[in-house]
Amino acid sequence: MPPLSDPEIFSTRILNSPVEKVYNAFADPVRLKNWWGPNGFTNTIHEFDLQPGGKWILTMHGPEKGNYENSSVFKVVKPNELVSWKRVSQPLFDMEIAFEKVDEAKTRISFRMMFETAEECNKIRPFAEPKNEENFDRLEKEIS
């Protein structure tokens, strides 16, 4: 099977919560640290300035070992609609989280990870796709 040539990873899920509640679970760093990342990870958020040009700096603590420093700069912030940022720590990619109102009680959330090349993307894809699903599972617990 030829490798995927798409330099993007896209994950989405419909959540049984209003869009405002889902967005607030991201926009509030006190809540965000509870669900961001794969199963077993915890977070220390050092800076979270949710506005264009604002920084998001956190350390993700792995369940067995390892601390993973993450540094990003927000590009677009449209409350209850879209947040995007550029990672300035490895691995480098741009990220978009879309919040789409399905109805009064349902929201479609999507993660779009955009890489410079398909090769860079394919290094991360086998890990990122299942871990994004774990991230959505943790978000569902946080908002329920």
C-alpha positions as CSV (number, residue, x, y, z in Angstrom):
1,M,0.0,0.0,0.0
2,P,1.5,3.4,-0.9
3,P,2.1,5.9,1.9
4,L,-0.6,8.5,2.3
5,S,0.3,11.7,0.6
6,D,-1.9,13.9,2.7
7,P,0.0,16.1,5.1
8,E,-2.9,16.3,7.5
9,I,-4.4,14.2,10.3
10,F,-8.1,14.8,10.9
11,S,-10.1,13.4,13.8
12,T,-13.7,14.3,14.7
13,R,-16.4,13.2,17.1
14,I,-20.0,14.3,18.0
15,L,-20.3,15.0,21.7
16,N,-23.6,15.0,23.6
17,S,-23.1,18.5,25.0
18,P,-23.9,22.1,23.9
19,V,-21.1,23.8,21.9
20,E,-20.6,26.4,24.7
21,K,-19.9,23.7,27.2
22,V,-17.4,21.9,24.9
23,Y,-15.6,25.1,24.0
24,N,-15.4,26.2,27.7
25,A,-13.7,22.8,28.5
26,F,-10.9,23.9,26.2
27,A,-10.9,27.7,26.9
28,D,-10.6,27.2,30.7
29,P,-7.0,26.0,31.5
30,V,-8.2,24.7,34.8
31,R,-10.5,22.3,32.9
32,L,-8.2,21.8,29.9
33,K,-5.4,20.3,32.0
34,N,-7.8,17.6,33.1
35,W,-8.4,16.1,29.6
36,W,-5.7,17.3,27.2
37,G,-3.6,14.5,25.8
38,P,-3.7,10.7,25.7
39,N,-4.9,8.4,28.5
40,G,-2.7,8.5,31.6
41,F,-1.1,11.9,30.8
42,T,-1.3,14.8,33.2
43,N,-0.5,18.4,32.4
44,T,1.1,21.5,33.9
45,I,0.0,24.6,32.0
46,H,2.6,27.3,32.4
47,E,1.0,29.9,30.2
48,F,-2.4,30.0,28.4
49,D,-3.1,33.3,26.7
50,L,-6.1,32.4,24.5
51,Q,-5.9,35.2,21.9
52,P,-4.2,35.6,18.6
53,G,-0.4,35.9,19.3
54,G,-0.9,34.5,22.8
55,K,1.3,31.7,24.0
56,W,0.3,28.2,25.2
57,I,3.1,26.6,27.1
58,L,2.6,23.3,28.9
59,T,4.4,20.2,30.1
60,M,2.7,16.9,29.5
61,H,3.7,14.3,32.0
62,G,3.7,10.7,30.7
63,P,2.1,7.9,32.8
64,E,5.3,5.8,33.1
65,K,8.1,8.4,32.5
66,G,9.0,11.5,30.6
67,N,8.0,15.1,30.5
68,Y,7.1,16.5,27.2
69,E,7.5,20.3,26.7
70,N,4.9,21.9,24.4
71,S,5.1,25.4,23.1
72,S,2.6,27.0,20.7
73,V,1.3,30.4,19.6
74,F,-2.4,31.0,19.0
75,K,-3.3,32.2,15.5
76,V,-7.1,32.3,15.4
77,V,-9.5,32.4,18.3
78,K,-13.3,32.4,17.5
79,P,-15.1,31.4,20.7
80,N,-17.5,28.4,20.2
81,E,-16.2,28.0,16.6
82,L,-12.5,27.7,16.0
83,V,-9.1,27.8,17.7
84,S,-5.9,27.4,15.8
85,W,-2.2,27.5,16.8
86,K,1.3,27.0,15.5
87,R,3.5,24.6,17.4
88,V,7.0,26.1,18.0
89,S,8.3,22.9,19.7
90,Q,8.8,19.5,18.1
91,P,7.0,18.0,16.4
92,L,6.2,21.1,14.3
93,F,2.7,21.4,12.9
94,D,-0.3,23.7,12.9
95,M,-3.4,22.7,14.8
96,E,-7.1,23.6,14.4
97,I,-9.9,22.7,16.7
98,A,-13.3,23.3,15.3
99,F,-16.4,23.4,17.5
100,E,-19.6,23.0,15.4
101,K,-23.1,23.2,16.8
102,V,-25.0,20.2,15.6
103,D,-28.1,21.1,17.6
104,E,-28.8,22.6,21.1
105,A,-27.4,19.5,22.9
106,K,-24.8,18.2,20.4
107,T,-21.4,19.5,19.2
108,R,-19.0,18.2,16.5
109,I,-15.4,18.7,17.6
110,S,-12.6,18.2,15.1
111,F,-8.8,18.2,15.4
112,R,-6.9,19.1,12.2
113,M,-3.1,18.7,12.4
114,M,-1.4,20.2,9.4
115,F,2.3,19.3,8.6
116,E,4.7,20.8,6.1
117,T,5.1,17.4,4.3
118,A,3.3,14.1,4.1
119,E,6.5,12.4,5.3
120,E,6.5,14.4,8.5
121,C,2.8,13.7,8.9
122,N,3.2,10.0,8.4
123,K,5.8,9.8,11.2
124,I,3.2,11.1,13.7
125,R,0.0,9.6,12.2
126,P,0.2,6.0,13.7
127,F,0.5,7.6,17.1
128,A,-1.7,10.7,16.7
129,E,-4.9,9.1,15.3
130,P,-5.6,6.7,18.2
131,K,-4.3,9.2,20.8
132,N,-6.7,11.9,19.4
133,E,-9.6,9.4,20.1
134,E,-8.3,9.0,23.7
135,N,-8.3,12.8,23.9
136,F,-12.0,12.9,22.8
137,D,-12.8,10.2,25.4
138,R,-11.2,12.3,28.2
139,L,-13.0,15.4,27.0
140,E,-16.4,13.5,27.1
141,K,-15.6,12.6,30.7
142,E,-14.7,16.2,31.6
143,I,-18.0,17.6,30.2
144,S,-20.3,14.9,31.4
